[in-house]
Amino acid sequence: MKMNKTLAAALAIVTASTLGLSGCGSAGGDVKKTADGKVQITMWHGFSEADGKALEGIVDSFNKSQDKYQIDAQLQPWTTIGETMVTKVTSGDGPDFVTTGADNGQGWSIDGTFQCVSDFYDDPAYETKNYIPNVVDQITFDIDGSQEKCAVPMGYAPTAVWYNTDMWKAAGLTEADYPKTWDQLLEVAKKLTKGKQQYGIALPDVTMAPFLKGNGSGLYTTEGKVSVNTPENKAFLQQIREFYKGGYSLSGMDETAARESFESGQSAMVIVGPWEDQAATDKGIPHDVFQVPNGNGTYVFPNGSKGSNTGSTGLYWWVTSQVKDDDVKKGIYEFYKWYNNHDNQIIWSLGSAYPPNNTTVTEEDLSERPLIAKISQYTDNSFIPIAGLKGGFGDVLATVDTLTSNAARTDDDIQGLLDEAEQKISGYLEEYAED
């Protein structure tokens, strides 16, 4: 098997790039202990705002709840946490466990950077029966011919359609007008458009991988065969081009610009994760939410369903390969149980805006944030946009962004764009395929 490109790049990072990172994990089986004799376990995460405070509170309560383990939670930049983690773990001076996405997680599980944790799920004492099946399914990988669960839910957030309730009402729309299909969503956007004064939806022309699955044939099948160059994808890209040309959304936006357009009152809708609730509130935008409607796509998701346009941010906890000691692993597992229990998932959800990972958390438990309770209902129909790759995630993502942005912003031949995307994605999948 060829080396994961991200791993190779990380190994080439010079030592200076990792200076200033404090602490280290349990390399080579050595168990680090605190002054009072607790097993010290190093965690890396990237949460720096309200979500970081919520996580910090859960870590503190775990440390105080028992006298055997001490979690040392260290903040790292999201932009570099993965590559830095690989470098440090390779040298035996990285985190014992880390939070990162399932997109890169599969490659790192296959190449041995992460340890799979099926034994955690096999032990009923850890209460994993309360986890959302769809969330667990997306970190169940084929490792050397065996189906293994390789991570534990951390922060899984479906996208949703957020809409300005004042604009919605002014257009004569009610809850009965919530679209049930992608085509209906675009028609609703047209009704909400008022020339350049008000756009119906702030729709980024990048990060469209979920929509290529929900409305087309996706990029590659769950078996790893390229599926980007199809009539279904061509029809979707043509539809989107006409939509932008009609002036119902600005083109040339990424997700940040799309959120700004919604939060400034320039656009009536936006498709984004649950953190939009607080952002819209802070900006004084009256808002509500509904599920991203399904399309008529032919892409088949791992659970056998079709049509979902609901993407997700899928963050998980991963145990690194440098954990050699059973006490350290046991401590990590105890923290996983603590983090995902009923009470702490309420704390996490209310503090971070991520829906709970635990199915025992009720709508009443989240009554302080009713829209977060509402969006949690969409988890079962949400999927990680680009997943199932052994490597090359960044390259595939860049190729898709080039495809969709050129379809939206230019008059280039769509078939030619698909031909080019197919060639590039085929090359990436072949590069990371097993020998």
Protein Blocks (a to p, Z undefined) as FASTA:
>chain_A
ZZdfklmmmmmpcfklmgoiacjddeehiacddfkopacdddddfbfblmlmmmmmmmmm
mmmmpckbccddddddfklmmmmmmmmmmnopacfbdcddfklmmmmmmnomaccfklmm
mpmklopmmpcfklmmmmccceehiacdfbdcfbdcdddddddfklmmmnopafklpcfb
fklmmmmmmmmpgcjlbcfbdcdfehklmmmmmmmnojbdfkopafkbcfklmmmmmmmm
mmmmnopacehiafklmmmmmmnopafbdcddfklmmmmmmnopacddddddddfbfbdc
fkopahiabdcddddddddfklmbfklmmmmmmmmmmmmmmklmmmmmmmnopacfbfkb
cfklmmmmmmlmmmmmmmmmgccfbghiaghklmmmmmmmmmmmmmmmmccdfklmmmmm
mmmmmmmmmmmmcZZ
